[in-house]
Amino acid sequence: MNRQDETVSFTQMKDGTKADYELLHELEKPYLAMTADRVLDELRRHGEVTFPGYRITRLEHGLQSATRAEAEGADIDWIVGALLHDIGDGLAPQNHDRFSAEVIRPFVRWEVSWTVEHHGIFQMLYYAHHYNWDRNARERFRDHPCFETCSAFCERWDQASFDPDYPSQPLDHFEPMVRQVFARKAYDPAVVREGEAIGL
């Protein structure tokens, strides 16, 4: 029998055996290896189902942000972070920043995932006053080592990337980078570099 056809014996996790969990560990490997495929599929959906009112789709916004990052000489972590910083818009529009950060967190530097996680509150600088919200809410993070990085990310790559005439690279251009990042060992300390902030 093909292992893909095997199933565990339990109906409650607490009743699982060592053999059950060894089977699951083996069967999940191909699924984990397809994470980049699922992320790319979600990005493509952002080109079809998107927030109304904007002059570009969410896919185009991500592509434009990533293109700007690459044009400035950013490394692969920043480029993929810029591409995926709004990947959560489809499933978690009210907390898309945190959702997006969790998608990339196992595979990129801590500074990149922190910036993606907090870009929503930092972006409020540009529009919150129109809703009578606190546009300076990001000031609560003023002493954080990533404050200046997140500010620069929002100014240079996020808030500026809603231009329908900007010559963005297509998704195919970024696909190899996405695959390279998601092929990394999850939570590798040499990649994550917890607590290290070096800026854009």
Secondary structure, 3 states (H helix, E strand, C coil): CCHHHCCCCCCCHHHCCHHHHHHHHHHHHHHHHCHHHHHHHHHHHCCCCCCCCCCCCHHHHHHHHHHHHHHCCCCHHHHHHHHHCCHHHCCCHHHHHHHHHHHHCCCCCHHHHHHHHHHHHHHHHHCHHHHCCCCCHHHHHCCCCCHHHHHHHHHHHHCCCCCCCCCCCCHHHHHHHHHHHHCCCCCCHHHHCCCCCCCC
